[in-house]
Amino acid sequence: MTSESPLQSPLFNAPLFNGMDAAAIDRQYNFRKLVPEHADFFARWEAQSAAARARLGGTLDIPVGPHPRQTVDVFPAGDGAPLLVFIHGGYWRSLSKAMHSFIAEPFVTQGVAVAMIGYGLCPDVTMDELIGHAQIGLDWILDHAADFGADSRRLVLAGHSAGGHLATTLLSRNPERALGAVSISGIYDLEPLLHFEVNDQLRLDTDSARRLSPVHNVPAPAPLLVLALGSNETDEMHRQQTDQARAWAAAGNAIQEFVEPGANHFSVVDRFADPDGALFNATMAMLRAPNRTISGRSASR
């Protein structure tokens, strides 16, 4: 009797999430495969970031916790500056804040201080620990903002991809500590990742995927959430943004959505750092708001 190959098994093509089998989930969520030139983006970001750090100065790799990646980079912009806190992506398992210093320069040029949070990566840490690292980074920034001339009362969170998930999670858990958040190509529903190879490192199960998904954990009241992604991203990523927007709005919270024309999962980051772009200017408008506002009410820390 011959054993059946997994590829021949009827279970191999069985629906796993929203009618998708494993191959379909890979086509929707394997961003590096979808953008073969992703390595070119990473190389350019690294070069631009090194140049930006040389021009901006700032204070790099400030330790804020025991894990070696629990560090913060700070780029001041003068006394009383509003504060953008950026969290990098990389599917919670790769990349670094150092690759994203280039994002700071256009904001600093317009009088916004920028802080970037580092965190331990899966599988070295669990997803709960990773989110805890991001929270500790935010706590440190809020406690020390005045030390680098920033106004912690005018703080906006931002992040890309996994960082979008983290920025949205931090806003959900700390709604009275920020003016709002900008999530770029964020993942808000973690359940489909249970059936994608990234979960070998994330080690999520059904309970933790739901518990750590922003779409299922919307606070009320909460400040403005800006969601953005590229028009060339997958149907699932558009579904992710639509579902998060609906959930945020259903709780009575303000939402703003952007779909950047012609952008993919990586080029959309460049749109965020473009001073002539709508997404950059929406972020600046939030940073320039005079007070925290939650559902029409001024909020204080």
N, C-alpha and C positions, 0 to 999 in steps of 0.2 A: 504494500500500500504506500503510495507516495504522499508526502506531506504537501499541503497547499502553501504556495508562496504568499507572503503578506500582500504582494501586489495583485495577486489573483483573488484574494479574499473579498467577498462582497462587503465586508466592513470597511475596506480601505476607502471606498468611494461613498461611504455613508455620510449623510448630513451631520455636521458637528455643531454648527452655529448658523442661525438664520438661513438654513438651507444649503450652506457651503460645506464642502468636504475639505480635507486637509490641503489638497492642491489649490483649491479656490482661496482658502484663507492665506496661503503663502503668496498668491498673486495679489492679494489685497494689502498685505502687511509687510512684505519683504521690500522695504523701501530702497535698499542698496541695489537689489536686483532690478527694481523698477527704474532706477536712475543709474545706469552703468558708469556714468561719469562722476559719481559721487566722490571718488578719490580726488578728482580735480578740485571740487569744492573744498574738501578738507585741506588740501595743500595750500590753496589760495587763502582760506581763512587763517591758517597758521602764519603765513607770511604777512598778511595784513595785520594780524593781531600783534606780531612781534614789532612791526613798525609803529603801530598805535601805542604800544606800551613805551616805546622809546620816546615818543612825542609827549605822551601824557604824564609819564612818571607814575605817580600813585604808589600805593603800598600793596605788595603782593604776598600771597600765601600766608596770611595771618592765621595762626592756628586758633580754632574755636572749639575743638573737641579732641578726644584721644586718637581717633582714627587719622592716619596720615593724609587722607584726602579731605578731612574736615577743615577746610581753610576758606578764607574769604579774600578776594581782591577788592581794593577800594580805589576809585578814581574821583578825587574831589573836584568841585566846580565853584568854590567860593562860599563864603558864609551865607547860611540861610537857604542853600540850594535845595530844590525838591530832589527826591531820591528814587532812582530806578534800580530795582533789585532783579537781576537776571539769573536764570537757572538753565544750564546747558542741557541738551538732549544726548542721545546715544543709546536709546532703548534700555536705560537704567543699567547698562553694562559696559559702556565705552565712552570715549571722547572726554573732554575736560573743559573747564572754564577758561583755561589759557588759550584754547582755540577760538574763543569768542570775544576776546578783548576788543576786536575791531568794532563790535557793536557799541562799545562805550563812547568812542570818539565823537560821532555826530551829536550825541546827547550832551556830552560835556561841553562841546562847542556852543551849545545853546543854553548853557547854564544849569544843566542837570547833573548832579552827582550820580555815579553809577557804582553799585556793589555787585559782585558776582559770587555766588555760593558754590562751593565744591562739596562733594558728598561721596561716601563709599559706594562702590559698584557691586552689583550682583555678579556672581554668587558669593563674593567675599562677605557681603552682608545680606540680610533679608530685606524684602521690600518695606516691611515695617521699620526696620533700622534705618534704611535709606531715607524714608520720609522723615524719620526722627532727626537725621543729620541735617536735612533741609530746614526743619523747624528750628534746630539749634542755631544754624547759620542766620536765619531771620531774627531770632531773639538777640543774637550778638549785634547784628546791624542796628536794630532798634535801640539797644542799650548804648551803643557807641557812636551813633550817627553824629551827635554834636561834636565828637572828637575830630571828625573830618569835615566839619562845617555844614553838614546836611541837616535838613529839617525832617525828623522822623514822622511828623504829622502829615507830611505830603509825600507819602511813599506809594509807589506803584510796583506791583510784582509783574514779572514777565518771564516767559520761558518758551523753548521750542521742543516739540515732539514729547519725549519723556519729561523734559523741563516744563512743557505746557501742562502736562498732568500734574507736576509738582506745584507749579504756580497756582493752578486752580484749586488743588488740595489745600495749599496754605491759605489761600483766600477764604475757602470754605471753613477752615478751622480757626481763622483769625479775622473775621469779617470787620471788626472794629479797629483793626490796626493798619489798614491800607485804604487808599483812595479807590483801589480797584486792581484789576489784573488784565494782562494781555497774554493770551495763550495762542501760540502759533503752531498749527498742525498738531494740536494736542490729542492725546488718547484719553478719553473720558470713561469708556466702557472697557474694562480689562478682560471681560469674559472670553472674547474670541481669541485672546492670546493664550488661553489654556490649551489650544489646539495648534499652536505655532511653535517653531523650534526655539524661540527666545525664552519660552518657559522652562527650558532645561536650566537656565540660569536664574530666572525669577522665582521659580518654585511656588507658584501660586496654585491654590485649589479653588473650588467653586466659592467657598465661603469668603476667603481672603480677596478673591477677585472682585466680588460684589462689595465687600466692606471698604476696599481701597479705590473704588471707582467713583470719581466725582459726580457722574450722572445720577448716582443713587444716594448722594450725600450732599444735598443742596441746602444751605442754611437760609433762614428767613428771619429778619431782613438781612440783606447783604448788598455791598456796593456794586458798581458797574463791572461787568465782565465783558471784555472785548475778545472775540474769537476770530481767528483768521487762518486761512489755508490757501494753497495754490489751486487754480482751476484745473490743473493737470493731475491732481492727486486722485486716488482711487475712489470708487463709489463708497466703499466702507468708511474712508476718512471723511467724506462729505456727510455720510450718515452719522458718524461720530459727532461732528460739529453741530448738525441739525438737532440731534437728540439732546446734546448738552444745552444748546440755546433754548430749546423748548422747556427743559426741566428748570433752568434758571429763571426764565420768564414766568413759568407756572407758579413759582414761589413768590411772585410779585417783585422780582429783582430786575434791574435794568440790564439790558443785553445789547450788544452791537456786534454785527457780523461783517467780515470782509472775505471776499473770494478774489484773490489776486490773479488777474488774467495772465495766462501763459506761464505761470510759476509752477514748479514741482515741489516736492517735499523739502528740497534743500535750497533752491533758489528763492523760496519765500522768505528765508532768513535775511537775504540781502535786501528784500523789500522793506523789512522792518527797520533796517539801518539806513534807509534812503531818506534824507531830509526833504526831498521833493515828493515823497510818497504819501498816500492817504493814511496808511497804517502808522507810519512814523508820526504824522500830524495828529492822529487820533490819540496816540500815546502822549504826545506833548500837551494836548488839551486836557487830558486827565491830570497830568502832573502840575499843570498851572491852575487847577481848581483851587479856590481859596480855602475850602474846608472839606473834611471827610463828610460824605453824605450817604446815608443808608436809607433807601426807600423814602427819599424826600426829607429825611431828618439829618441834622448835623450830628456827627458822632465824634467823641473824643476818646483818647486812649485811657 
